[in-house]
Amino acid sequence: MINIISAVGSLGTFIMALFYFISVSVQLYQMKISFLPALGFNQILITRDTNQLQLKNVGIDSHSEQDYLKLYNLGGGAAKNIKIEIYIGEQDVLQTKYVNILPSKEGYLLPINKDVFSEIESTIQNNGYESDLNVKLSYQHNVSRKTQELYLNGKIDSFNAYNDKAIYELQFFNMSQ
């Protein structure tokens, strides 16, 4: 009888150890996920007053002209060695920027140059909604130490139109490369 009770106790201990191992493995996996950065842009409105385009980053209280995009890190870990390339088509690089580190829940103001504005203007004038404007984000993080790459394509959507002002929205969508 004592042997049967001892065997049941050993089996119970083994099952409890197995549950503990599974629970610790799940917690470690959740910790790994919480350290992954997630880069993206905020909502960007484009207004046209007479013949001039102006960008407005939603969520930034500023009454002055904004000629930048705000890149956010919404993930749990810091993105390091970020290389941002804005280009047209496959090869024509319009702008390259480098950011050393972008901690989580922080942003980086990415100034854009005249060539990027020209591409946005030509897309709007051609009544096109899918721009040839592409963004490539290359970054590293502490968990995998490998360089991650994110390819985004710019799309322009008609947001609203008033008597003397047209408003568009610039959105970036993930594209497969």
N, C-alpha and C positions, 0 to 999 in steps of 0.2 A: 504493500500500500504506500509506503514511504517513497518507493521508487517511482510510482505513478505520479505522486504529488510533486516530486523533484523534477520529473520530465515535463509536467505541465508548467511548472515555474520557469524552467529553462526555456521552454518554447515561448512563454509570455515575455520573458526578458529579451529574447531574440526579436520578437515582433515589435516591442517598444523601441529597441535599438534601431530597427529598420525604419520605423516612423520618424525617429529623431534624425536619422541620416537624410531622409527625404526632406524633412522640414528645413534643415540647415542648408541643403543644396538649393532649395527654392529661395531662401533668404539671400544666399550669395548671388544667385542669378538676378534677383530684384535689385541688389546693391549695384551690380555691374550695369544694369540698364539705367539706374538713376545717375550714373556718371557720364552718360552719352550726351554730347551737345546736339542741338537741333537748330540749325540756322535757317533764317527766313526773313523776308521783308514785311514791313507793315503795310497798311492800306495807303495807296498813293493816288491822289486826285490830280488831274491835269486840267487847268483852266486856260481858256483862250480869251484874252481881252484884246480886242482889235486884232492885231497881227502878232501878239506876243504870247508865248506859252509860259505858264508858271506851274511849278510843282507844289503840292501841299501834302505833307505827310500827316495823315490823320493821327491824332494822339500827341502831336507836338504843338504846344501853344506858342505860336510865333506869327506875328503880323508882317514880318519882313519876307522878302522873297526867299524861297528855299530852292537851292539848286543841288540838292543831295537826296539820296535814298537812305533810309535807316535800316541797317541790318541788325537783326536781333538774334541772340542765342537764348532760345526758350527751353533748352534741355537742362540737364542736371550738372553737366561738367563743363570745364573750360575748353574752348576750341583754341588751338595754338597753331602758329605758322600758317595763317590764313592767306591764301592768294586769291584775289577776286579779279576775274577777267571779264570784261564786257566786250562782246564782239558781235559782228554782223555775219550771218551765214555760218560757214565752217572755219574760215581762216582769218578774216579781216578783224584784227584786234583793235578796238577803239580806245580801250583804257585798261590799265592794270594797276591794282592797288595791293598793298601788303599790310596785314595787321598781325602784330606779334602775338597777342593773346586777347581773347574775348570771353570773359567769365560768364557764368550762367546768369540769366535774367538781366543782362546788360545789352547795350546797343552800340553800334558804330555808325557814325554819319559818313556815308560814302559819297563824296562829292562827284558829280557827273560833269563831263565836259561838253563842249559845243557839238562834237560829233554825235554824241548820244542824243542830245536835243534834236539834231537834224534828222536822225533816224525816226524819232518819235513824231516829228512834224511831218515827214514824208508818209508815214503810215496813216496818220490822221487825214492828210490831204487826199490820199488814194482810197479813202473810205475803207481801209483794211482794218481788220480787227486782230489778225495774227501778225505780229511784227516779226521782222527778221532779227530782232534784238535778242541776243542770248547772253546768259550769265553762267560762268563756270566758277564754282566755289571749291577750292581744294584746301583741306584742313586736316589737322591731326588732333588726337585727344589721348588722354593718359591710359585709357583702358586697352585699346588695341595697338596703339603706337604706329598703325599703318595710316597712310594718307587716304582720306576719304574724299570722294569727288561727287559734287552735286551739280547737275546741269539743269538750268531753268530757261524757259522760253517766255518772252514778254508778249502779253496780249493786251490790247486796248479795247475797252468796252465803253460805249456811249452811256454816260451816267445820267445827265440831265442837260437841258438846253433852255436858256432864258432868252430874253429879247436881244441883248448885246453880248452874252457870254455863253460859251459852250463848256460843259464839264465832262471829262472822260476819266475813266479809272484805268490805271496801269496795274496789271496783275502779272505775277510770275508763277508759271506752272512747271512742275517737274517734267522733264522730257527724257526719254531713253536715248542713250548715246551709244 
